[in-house]
Amino acid sequence: MTGQIRKFSPAFSTTPAVHGNPYRVLISCLISLRTKDTVTAGAAGRVFETADTPERMRDMDRITLERLLYPAGFYRNKTRILRAVSKELCTRFDGVVPSQMEELLSLPGVGRKTANLVRAEGFDIPAVCVDTHVHRICNRLGAVSTRKPEETESALRKLLPRRRWSDVNRICVPFGQHVCVPLSPFCGGCRVRQWCQQRGVNRWRQMQ
């Protein structure tokens, strides 16, 4: 497919079944750590069929939740985190996912990437969610020159208009999974190649 960017699906957290539901976005993001989107989608789907509220998740026994999450990576640790997060939501926030950054960061296992994703996809609040794809692509393009995701987030917040903050993750994640991959990206035929500085790219391939 030289000259064309391959079609690809959006990240699971942006799909209709999850988008607009802060709790589902939060849980899906926590499940997705070191796990492929297809596996995340399957695991999250099974979990939500049984427990789609903090109360139900809190009350689910450990073994049942582990079985629902498998084969997601680190499923035993994720079981502990999901139950702890749900308990905190019930105890401190009346079973409602908070929208404020500070409150989200106070939840077990929630970092800036997860918190920003919840704000963007769960609440439609403009937020720059920087994961490994966003960090890599923005530096590779030359849009930013940063060493850490937190620095990339700060740089993008200054660089982009607020109304575009949430678009960054939605665009970069699937693009980074299928085209601008970490090693030997598909630069041949990439439509943004003329604007890309190709920082750190020593070898590239044609589109498949």
Summary of the structure (lengths in Angstrom):
residues: 208
radius of gyration: 18.0
end to end distance: 5.5
largest distance: 54.2
contacts: 659
relative contact order: 0.14
helix: 56%
strand: 1%
